[in-house]
Amino acid sequence: MIRKVPRSESEEDMRPIIREAMVYEILGVHPRIAERLSRGRSDYIDIKYYQHGDLANYCQKNTITAELRSKWFQQILEAVVVIHSHGVIHSDLALRQFFVDDKLNLRLGDFNSSQCPGHLALGYEKASHCLPRDYDLPNTEASDIFALGSTLYELVAGKAPYSELAGPKSDDPGVIKAQIQRQHEVDHEIESRYKNHVFPDVSGSFGGNIIVGCWRGNFTDAKEALDRYMKG
């Protein structure tokens, strides 16, 4: 996976590439972080190829056992603990940002919007994963932890929070176009529900107390959420 920046591109276009390279340098080598092959370079990113792809696609194409789901739930939490320990705010946490390695372990990647010490985030999450806030202010561990809750929900429920508001999936171009046109309305509805602390029902779901705890801001940091999960 190589992301190169042609010299003709502007400095503005290069920012996500430079940011991602910067974050990988900060994080170093860790089993929960995607392996960067182009260490020491800031003008392009070369990430190890993971044949299983990202976790969102893997879950759509494969049956996930309870044992594997439990392992991945923990590893998603572990990955967020790791980046926060280095002062990195991912800023776009979602199931699609985790790669599945050859041993079916998870590795977090895609740091092109991330916030790191001395550098504000270059973006924020999609509505289904986004903590309603003043988007002119820096992203925080709290916004990442909220997105963490939605990411764990994806793993358990097999879909993003409130994905049903967009309507059923379809291959019909007309349906797809209509869904794209009303996406702003859907995003506004999701944000409104989150502002009023109306979340998808996770009662009886695997890890439901952790998921809703992330959404409700019950954890001071990701480590507390991981510890709670480990205690059962």
Secondary structure, DSSP 4 states (H G I P E B T S, - for coil): -EEE--TTS-HHHHHHHHHHHHHHHHH-S-TTBPPBSSTT-SSEEEBPP-TT-BHHHHHHHSPPPHHHHHHHHHHHHHHHHHHHHTT-B-SS--GGGEEE-TTS-EEE---TT-BBTTB--S----GGGPPP--TTSPP-HHHHHHHHHHHHHHHHHSS-TTGGGG------HHHHHHHHHTHHHHHHHHHHHHHTT-----TTSTTHHHHHHHHHT--SSHHHHHHHHHH-
